[in-house]
Every structure is written in C-alpha cells, then in structure tokens.
Amino acid sequence: MEKPAHAKHRIEDVIAHRWSPRAFDERPVEPGKLKSLFEAARWAPSSNNEQPWRFLAANKEQRPDYDRLLGCLSEGNSKWVFRAPLLILSVASLFFEDDGKPNRHAMHDTGLAVENLVLQATALGLQAHQMAGYDVEKVRKACQIPSGFEPVAMIAVGYPGDPEILPEYLRERELKPRERQPIEDFVFTASWGRPSPLVR
C-alpha cells in the first residue's frame, strides 16, 4: 500500500512516499538493507560533528532483545507493531564529548539521523514508523541506558503489509488521507507569526 503526499510544490519522490503505516509484513529485512539504514544515519549532519545518536536495534533472530524493546511499547502500539521484523530505539547523547558541556542540539541531530534512516528505508522499499508511545523509564532500565543519554523514539521497520490485518479502528486510520498544514501557517518573516512573503 502506498500513500504518496499530495504536495502543492515539487518535492523528491522519496519524501513524498515516506509515511508511517502500521501494517507490516513479517518478512525479515535483509542484512545488507539493514546496514544501509544505519549507514544513512551515519552521514547525518550534527553540531560540531558530534554525532550524538545511538541506536539499540533488534530483529526477531535476536528474540530476547526484540522482546525487551517490544515490552516497553504502549498498549496501543503493541497491538500492531509485533509484526514488524525490526525494532530500533534512537538515543541521544546529551553532552559534548570533548568538554562535557550540555549539547542543546542533541535531540535535533538525533532526529536528523533518524530521518536519514527513514528516507533510506523508503528508498529500499521498506517502511518505518516512529513512535513516542513507549515507557521511557522502563526502556532506560531494561536496556541499561546510562546517565547522560536520553531515549528519543522507538522505530518499527519492515516491508509493507496488508491493512486488512489491522483492527478496524487502526485500518481506518491507515486508509484515511494524509494531512499537513499549509506552509503559509509555519513559515514566518523575522517577526514571529507574520507569514513570510517567500511562501505566499
């Protein structure tokens, strides 16, 4: 199933075809494609080239690790994500390595790495669904995440599945049209809230 964005202005196909479905096929992700996801993340930009991202990842061949991540998800996400063959937790390092000062861009930069990963997944015929719905303290303890590192998002990755496998309320969400705010609503001049003439 595909749901390309109905963009008002030209965007690249890989961006238009990226979306966050819940219907996954249980087919494993090939090792080469899996490595490509993290290679794409590797080349994301970051403040001072700090590269603050870390990833905890498991497929179903590493069942104890997969179940550890799965067990930290919210009840709502658990109802569909168990079919995804790969689970990833993104984690941000909150302090610069050279001087120990707080890195206020760590979450932003980790998000950039994840977006690279997600777009690479789309280019490879995979899909990736990022989730905020998980227990942060539970995952911190279960995965032994040290202080100075912050869990960011859980990500399910795999091949597209049939929406018919989903419960009805999720199937309805899967099939409804995608929506986004118009660019005029969030691109301002240097005065907050004043729409920029650049996008009118």
Helices and strands as residue ranges (DSSP letters): H 13-16, H 31-42, G 47-49, E 53-59, H 63-70, H 75-81, E 86-93, H 106-123, E 127-131, H 136-142, E 149-158, G 163-165, H 168-175, G 183-185, G 197-199
